[in-house]
């Protein structure tokens, strides 16, 4: 249940999806693209499954590799299949295409993440008066930092599929509640609630441990599976059997709504100058709470 709901709802707030939906001409085109993409993703997974089946059923000792595949070799299924089971021309073109696809996806992801962090976090929350030149230099520094982090993850993590699950995991826990609240309950949320919900959910998720990132849980939910050793003698990190992802997501909902409501009550009774994170109204203009819900005399706006 935990993984099923995560895979269903965790793919909704992805930037790659909304980048295309929001650029559509109208809602009909966006809806068509959404349904068509589901079949497209299914079709795109077929070649990977076929290559995996070929890799697992090949007698590798009879090939130029002249050795049986072991567990660490499974992550090399695609390059091994292209290198040893196809003609040199196909191998050259296939490996080049895979390398080009990986590099193009990597640089676009790093640029997108750095740009969103600079625009949505740095200039919108922490430094609103930043000049374009200063923001550009901050963006360059963010690109360097994200590149270093990505490099460390690529060196330390052995499973690409595991990284994909972690991305869906974090998006489901951290972003899905905020997207739902912003779209359906825009007047019930504010920046204080968003930051609090994001922080609490992220803290709980980190404490839950992650085998892909090679660390055990600090906060052990019910039915926690302790670390063991498999038949190959490799150390297996502990993992959670309890649906803690759904729990963290729900806590994010509750904390965001609760802190947003408390912040609204507080800033309705204190001077608006103390509101360092004013909430924008529906027109996009940043307005303190006292003026967002009424005029200067406290009357409700029509």
Secondary structure as a PSIPRED ss2 file (coil, helix, strand):
# PSIPRED VFORMAT (PSIPRED V4.0)

   1 X C   1.000  0.000  0.000
   2 X H   0.000  1.000  0.000
   3 X H   0.000  1.000  0.000
   4 X H   0.000  1.000  0.000
   5 X H   0.000  1.000  0.000
   6 X H   0.000  1.000  0.000
   7 X H   0.000  1.000  0.000
   8 X H   0.000  1.000  0.000
   9 X H   0.000  1.000  0.000
  10 X C   1.000  0.000  0.000
  11 X C   1.000  0.000  0.000
  12 X C   1.000  0.000  0.000
  13 X C   1.000  0.000  0.000
  14 X C   1.000  0.000  0.000
  15 X H   0.000  1.000  0.000
  16 X H   0.000  1.000  0.000
  17 X H   0.000  1.000  0.000
  18 X H   0.000  1.000  0.000
  19 X H   0.000  1.000  0.000
  20 X H   0.000  1.000  0.000
  21 X H   0.000  1.000  0.000
  22 X C   1.000  0.000  0.000
  23 X C   1.000  0.000  0.000
  24 X C   1.000  0.000  0.000
  25 X C   1.000  0.000  0.000
  26 X C   1.000  0.000  0.000
  27 X H   0.000  1.000  0.000
  28 X H   0.000  1.000  0.000
  29 X H   0.000  1.000  0.000
  30 X H   0.000  1.000  0.000
  31 X H   0.000  1.000  0.000
  32 X H   0.000  1.000  0.000
  33 X H   0.000  1.000  0.000
  34 X H   0.000  1.000  0.000
  35 X H   0.000  1.000  0.000
  36 X H   0.000  1.000  0.000
  37 X H   0.000  1.000  0.000
  38 X H   0.000  1.000  0.000
  39 X H   0.000  1.000  0.000
  40 X H   0.000  1.000  0.000
  41 X H   0.000  1.000  0.000
  42 X H   0.000  1.000  0.000
  43 X H   0.000  1.000  0.000
  44 X H   0.000  1.000  0.000
  45 X H   0.000  1.000  0.000
  46 X H   0.000  1.000  0.000
  47 X H   0.000  1.000  0.000
  48 X H   0.000  1.000  0.000
  49 X H   0.000  1.000  0.000
  50 X H   0.000  1.000  0.000
  51 X H   0.000  1.000  0.000
  52 X H   0.000  1.000  0.000
  53 X H   0.000  1.000  0.000
  54 X H   0.000  1.000  0.000
  55 X H   0.000  1.000  0.000
  56 X H   0.000  1.000  0.000
  57 X C   1.000  0.000  0.000
  58 X C   1.000  0.000  0.000
  59 X C   1.000  0.000  0.000
  60 X H   0.000  1.000  0.000
  61 X H   0.000  1.000  0.000
  62 X H   0.000  1.000  0.000
  63 X C   1.000  0.000  0.000
  64 X C   1.000  0.000  0.000
  65 X C   1.000  0.000  0.000
  66 X C   1.000  0.000  0.000
  67 X C   1.000  0.000  0.000
  68 X C   1.000  0.000  0.000
  69 X C   1.000  0.000  0.000
  70 X C   1.000  0.000  0.000
  71 X H   0.000  1.000  0.000
  72 X H   0.000  1.000  0.000
  73 X H   0.000  1.000  0.000
  74 X H   0.000  1.000  0.000
  75 X H   0.000  1.000  0.000
  76 X H   0.000  1.000  0.000
  77 X H   0.000  1.000  0.000
  78 X H   0.000  1.000  0.000
  79 X H   0.000  1.000  0.000
  80 X H   0.000  1.000  0.000
  81 X H   0.000  1.000  0.000
  82 X H   0.000  1.000  0.000
  83 X H   0.000  1.000  0.000
  84 X H   0.000  1.000  0.000
  85 X C   1.000  0.000  0.000
  86 X C   1.000  0.000  0.000
  87 X C   1.000  0.000  0.000
  88 X H   0.000  1.000  0.000
  89 X H   0.000  1.000  0.000
  90 X H   0.000  1.000  0.000
  91 X H   0.000  1.000  0.000
  92 X H   0.000  1.000  0.000
  93 X H   0.000  1.000  0.000
  94 X H   0.000  1.000  0.000
  95 X H   0.000  1.000  0.000
  96 X H   0.000  1.000  0.000
  97 X H   0.000  1.000  0.000
  98 X H   0.000  1.000  0.000
  99 X H   0.000  1.000  0.000
 100 X H   0.000  1.000  0.000
 101 X H   0.000  1.000  0.000
 102 X H   0.000  1.000  0.000
 103 X H   0.000  1.000  0.000
 104 X H   0.000  1.000  0.000
 105 X H   0.000  1.000  0.000
 106 X H   0.000  1.000  0.000
 107 X H   0.000  1.000  0.000
 108 X H   0.000  1.000  0.000
 109 X H   0.000  1.000  0.000
 110 X H   0.000  1.000  0.000
 111 X H   0.000  1.000  0.000
 112 X H   0.000  1.000  0.000
 113 X H   0.000  1.000  0.000
 114 X H   0.000  1.000  0.000
 115 X H   0.000  1.000  0.000
 116 X H   0.000  1.000  0.000
 117 X H   0.000  1.000  0.000
 118 X H   0.000  1.000  0.000
 119 X H   0.000  1.000  0.000
 120 X H   0.000  1.000  0.000
 121 X H   0.000  1.000  0.000
 122 X H   0.000  1.000  0.000
 123 X H   0.000  1.000  0.000
 124 X H   0.000  1.000  0.000
 125 X H   0.000  1.000  0.000
 126 X H   0.000  1.000  0.000
 127 X C   1.000  0.000  0.000
 128 X C   1.000  0.000  0.000
 129 X C   1.000  0.000  0.000
 130 X C   1.000  0.000  0.000
 131 X C   1.000  0.000  0.000
 132 X H   0.000  1.000  0.000
 133 X H   0.000  1.000  0.000
 134 X H   0.000  1.000  0.000
 135 X H   0.000  1.000  0.000
 136 X H   0.000  1.000  0.000
 137 X H   0.000  1.000  0.000
 138 X H   0.000  1.000  0.000
 139 X H   0.000  1.000  0.000
 140 X H   0.000  1.000  0.000
 141 X H   0.000  1.000  0.000
 142 X H   0.000  1.000  0.000
 143 X H   0.000  1.000  0.000
 144 X H   0.000  1.000  0.000
 145 X H   0.000  1.000  0.000
 146 X H   0.000  1.000  0.000
 147 X H   0.000  1.000  0.000
 148 X H   0.000  1.000  0.000
 149 X H   0.000  1.000  0.000
 150 X H   0.000  1.000  0.000
 151 X H   0.000  1.000  0.000
 152 X H   0.000  1.000  0.000
 153 X H   0.000  1.000  0.000
 154 X H   0.000  1.000  0.000
 155 X H   0.000  1.000  0.000
 156 X H   0.000  1.000  0.000
 157 X C   1.000  0.000  0.000
 158 X C   1.000  0.000  0.000
 159 X C   1.000  0.000  0.000
 160 X H   0.000  1.000  0.000
 161 X H   0.000  1.000  0.000
 162 X H   0.000  1.000  0.000
 163 X H   0.000  1.000  0.000
 164 X H   0.000  1.000  0.000
 165 X H   0.000  1.000  0.000
 166 X H   0.000  1.000  0.000
 167 X H   0.000  1.000  0.000
 168 X H   0.000  1.000  0.000
 169 X H   0.000  1.000  0.000
 170 X H   0.000  1.000  0.000
 171 X H   0.000  1.000  0.000
 172 X H   0.000  1.000  0.000
 173 X H   0.000  1.000  0.000
 174 X H   0.000  1.000  0.000
 175 X H   0.000  1.000  0.000
 176 X H   0.000  1.000  0.000
 177 X H   0.000  1.000  0.000
 178 X H   0.000  1.000  0.000
 179 X H   0.000  1.000  0.000
 180 X H   0.000  1.000  0.000
 181 X H   0.000  1.000  0.000
 182 X H   0.000  1.000  0.000
 183 X H   0.000  1.000  0.000
 184 X H   0.000  1.000  0.000
 185 X C   1.000  0.000  0.000
 186 X H   0.000  1.000  0.000
 187 X H   0.000  1.000  0.000
 188 X H   0.000  1.000  0.000
 189 X C   1.000  0.000  0.000
 190 X C   1.000  0.000  0.000
 191 X H   0.000  1.000  0.000
 192 X H   0.000  1.000  0.000
 193 X H   0.000  1.000  0.000
 194 X H   0.000  1.000  0.000
 195 X H   0.000  1.000  0.000
 196 X H   0.000  1.000  0.000
 197 X H   0.000  1.000  0.000
 198 X H   0.000  1.000  0.000
 199 X H   0.000  1.000  0.000
 200 X H   0.000  1.000  0.000
 201 X H   0.000  1.000  0.000
 202 X H   0.000  1.000  0.000
 203 X H   0.000  1.000  0.000
 204 X H   0.000  1.000  0.000
 205 X H   0.000  1.000  0.000
 206 X H   0.000  1.000  0.000
 207 X H   0.000  1.000  0.000
 208 X C   1.000  0.000  0.000
 209 X C   1.000  0.000  0.000
 210 X E   0.000  0.000  1.000
 211 X C   1.000  0.000  0.000
 212 X C   1.000  0.000  0.000
 213 X C   1.000  0.000  0.000
 214 X C   1.000  0.000  0.000
 215 X E   0.000  0.000  1.000
 216 X C   1.000  0.000  0.000
 217 X C   1.000  0.000  0.000
 218 X C   1.000  0.000  0.000
 219 X C   1.000  0.000  0.000
 220 X C   1.000  0.000  0.000
 221 X C   1.000  0.000  0.000
 222 X C   1.000  0.000  0.000
 223 X C   1.000  0.000  0.000
 224 X C   1.000  0.000  0.000
 225 X E   0.000  0.000  1.000
 226 X C   1.000  0.000  0.000
 227 X C   1.000  0.000  0.000
 228 X E   0.000  0.000  1.000
 229 X E   0.000  0.000  1.000
 230 X C   1.000  0.000  0.000
 231 X C   1.000  0.000  0.000
 232 X C   1.000  0.000  0.000
 233 X C   1.000  0.000  0.000
 234 X C   1.000  0.000  0.000
 235 X E   0.000  0.000  1.000
 236 X E   0.000  0.000  1.000
 237 X C   1.000  0.000  0.000
 238 X C   1.000  0.000  0.000
 239 X E   0.000  0.000  1.000
 240 X C   1.000  0.000  0.000
 241 X C   1.000  0.000  0.000
 242 X C   1.000  0.000  0.000
 243 X C   1.000  0.000  0.000
 244 X H   0.000  1.000  0.000
 245 X H   0.000  1.000  0.000
 246 X H   0.000  1.000  0.000
 247 X H   0.000  1.000  0.000
 248 X H   0.000  1.000  0.000
 249 X H   0.000  1.000  0.000
 250 X H   0.000  1.000  0.000
 251 X H   0.000  1.000  0.000
 252 X H   0.000  1.000  0.000
 253 X H   0.000  1.000  0.000
 254 X H   0.000  1.000  0.000
 255 X H   0.000  1.000  0.000
 256 X H   0.000  1.000  0.000
 257 X H   0.000  1.000  0.000
 258 X H   0.000  1.000  0.000
 259 X H   0.000  1.000  0.000
 260 X H   0.000  1.000  0.000
 261 X H   0.000  1.000  0.000
 262 X H   0.000  1.000  0.000
 263 X H   0.000  1.000  0.000
 264 X H   0.000  1.000  0.000
 265 X H   0.000  1.000  0.000
 266 X H   0.000  1.000  0.000
 267 X H   0.000  1.000  0.000
 268 X C   1.000  0.000  0.000
 269 X C   1.000  0.000  0.000
 270 X C   1.000  0.000  0.000
 271 X C   1.000  0.000  0.000
 272 X H   0.000  1.000  0.000
 273 X H   0.000  1.000  0.000
 274 X H   0.000  1.000  0.000
 275 X C   1.000  0.000  0.000
 276 X C   1.000  0.000  0.000
 277 X C   1.000  0.000  0.000
 278 X C   1.000  0.000  0.000
 279 X E   0.000  0.000  1.000
 280 X E   0.000  0.000  1.000
 281 X C   1.000  0.000  0.000
 282 X C   1.000  0.000  0.000
 283 X C   1.000  0.000  0.000
 284 X C   1.000  0.000  0.000
 285 X C   1.000  0.000  0.000
 286 X E   0.000  0.000  1.000
 287 X E   0.000  0.000  1.000
 288 X C   1.000  0.000  0.000
 289 X H   0.000  1.000  0.000
 290 X H   0.000  1.000  0.000
 291 X H   0.000  1.000  0.000
 292 X H   0.000  1.000  0.000
 293 X C   1.000  0.000  0.000
 294 X E   0.000  0.000  1.000
 295 X C   1.000  0.000  0.000
 296 X C   1.000  0.000  0.000
 297 X C   1.000  0.000  0.000
 298 X C   1.000  0.000  0.000
 299 X C   1.000  0.000  0.000
 300 X E   0.000  0.000  1.000
 301 X C   1.000  0.000  0.000
 302 X C   1.000  0.000  0.000
